[in-house]
Amino acid sequence: MMPNFEYVRPTTVAEVLTRLAAGGARLHAGGSDLLGCLREGILVPSSVVSLSGVAELRGIGELAGGELRIGATTTLTEIASHPLVRQRYPGLAQAALLVASPQLRNQGTLGGNLCQKPRCWYYRGSFQCARKGGDTCYAYAGENQYHCLFGGETCYYVHPSDLAPALVALEATAHILGRGGRRVVPLEQFFLLPGQDFQHETVLEHDEILAEVVLPAPRPGAAGVYRKVRERGCWDFALVGVAVWLARSAGVVEQVRIVLTGVAATPWRARAAERLLLGRKLDAALAARAGVAASEGAHPLAHNAYKVPMLRGLVEEALRSLA
């Protein structure tokens, strides 16, 4: 059953921030995650603040230095189909296109996709798990086939976003607005592991909003790709996902970022695989070795060891597609 709450629809960021500062408010963008959290009792706000009337939070545009700005309430469909995104950042366009179903991409937003609550069925269910103030992570010894391989620390959910790994691979920055002004955070530092903060998934304070994400100007000769394995052809979250961005000179890898999703509570850098690729020419044999290196440090739970070979194969396939 839905809790009772006040619903407000401001038209400026200043109005939104005033509402948030009063306490007890939750933001409503596309609503696909929020409405589920309200029905399941995960969130019980006194007010819901709609962002749909705030024009300055929406849209895609090129900035003076060649960077690309994407407003937080821009829909996933708009991101996937935008000519500049498709031309300059194909991995991001692929990630947006692989989110859920067409109907949800039409409704879901960039900010909502990045700021989703954990999808763990114990957290979403009636269990008083550690993340909801209890003292037990039921997934650790329970049904954990969809849970994490990396970074588990008393809480083992996985980050559900497809856009997040693609944006981290591109070294995007999050622009955050609050009553104290604007702050800019590298998107890789925007997300929090349970060991950093057990109650929150991002660095956003209760009176702040994610206003936009800014992508650096594309480097000549760079390439990117996003790949995802899921149980069904649409709707499902990633069992394992990988975003790869790399730049080469004379065939040699000069820069590379490999970012995983579906395997940790945040987008997870496969740093051992990155180190293996640097200074080498990418071919099928090296791609296979990098796939193995990407699983370095994995600690499977009782029912999710299948993710390790899946991860290795997905990284290899993504790299081979770029080779």
Rosetta blueprint (number, residue, H / E / L):
1 M L
2 M L
3 P L
4 N L
5 F L
6 E E
7 Y E
8 V E
9 R L
10 P L
11 T L
12 T L
13 V H
14 A H
15 E H
16 V H
17 L H
18 T H
19 R H
20 L H
21 A H
22 A L
23 G L
24 G L
25 A E
26 R E
27 L E
28 H E
29 A L
30 G L
31 G L
32 S L
33 D L
34 L H
35 L H
36 G H
37 C H
38 L H
39 R H
40 E L
41 G L
42 I L
43 L L
44 V L
45 P L
46 S L
47 S E
48 V E
49 V E
50 S E
51 L L
52 S L
53 G L
54 V L
55 A H
56 E H
57 L H
58 R L
59 G L
60 I E
61 G E
62 E E
63 L L
64 A L
65 G L
66 G L
67 E L
68 L E
69 R E
70 I E
71 G E
72 A L
73 T L
74 T L
75 T E
76 L H
77 T H
78 E H
79 I H
80 A H
81 S H
82 H L
83 P H
84 L H
85 V H
86 R H
87 Q H
88 R H
89 Y L
90 P H
91 G H
92 L H
93 A H
94 Q H
95 A H
96 A H
97 L H
98 L L
99 V L
100 A L
101 S L
102 P H
103 Q H
104 L H
105 R H
106 N H
107 Q H
108 G L
109 T E
110 L H
111 G H
112 G H
113 N H
114 L H
115 C L
116 Q L
117 K L
118 P L
119 R L
120 C L
121 W H
122 Y H
123 Y H
124 R H
125 G L
126 S L
127 F L
128 Q L
129 C L
130 A H
131 R H
132 K H
133 G L
134 G L
135 D L
136 T L
137 C L
138 Y H
139 A H
140 Y H
141 A H
142 G L
143 E L
144 N L
145 Q L
146 Y L
147 H L
148 C L
149 L L
150 F L
151 G L
152 G L
153 E L
154 T L
155 C L
156 Y L
157 Y L
158 V L
159 H L
160 P L
161 S L
162 D L
163 L H
164 A H
165 P H
166 A H
167 L H
168 V H
169 A H
170 L L
171 E L
172 A L
173 T E
174 A E
175 H E
176 I E
177 L E
178 G E
179 R L
180 G L
181 G E
182 R E
183 R E
184 V E
185 V E
186 P E
187 L H
188 E H
189 Q H
190 F L
191 F E
192 L L
193 L L
194 P L
195 G L
196 Q L
197 D L
198 F L
199 Q L
200 H L
201 E L
202 T E
203 V L
204 L L
205 E L
206 H L
207 D L
208 E E
209 I E
210 L E
211 A E
212 E E
213 V E
214 V E
215 L E
216 P L
217 A L
218 P L
219 R L
220 P L
221 G L
222 A E
223 A E
224 G E
225 V E
226 Y E
227 R E
228 K E
229 V E
230 R L
231 E L
232 R L
233 G L
234 C L
235 W L
236 D L
237 F L
238 A L
239 L L
240 V E
241 G E
242 V E
243 A E
244 V E
245 W E
246 L E
247 A E
248 R E
249 S E
250 A L
251 G L
252 V E
253 V E
254 E E
255 Q E
256 V E
257 R E
258 I E
259 V E
260 L E
261 T E
262 G L
263 V L
264 A L
265 A L
266 T L
267 P L
268 W E
269 R E
270 A L
271 R H
272 A H
273 A H
274 E H
275 R H
276 L H
277 L H
278 L L
279 G L
280 R L
281 K E
282 L L
283 D L
284 A H
285 A H
286 L H
287 A H
288 A H
289 R H
290 A H
291 G H
292 V H
293 A H
294 A H
295 S L
296 E L
297 G L
298 A L
299 H L
300 P L
301 L L
302 A L
303 H L
304 N L
305 A L
306 Y L
307 K H
308 V H
309 P H
310 M H
311 L H
312 R H
313 G H
314 L H
315 V H
316 E H
317 E H
318 A H
319 L H
320 R H
321 S H
322 L H
323 A L
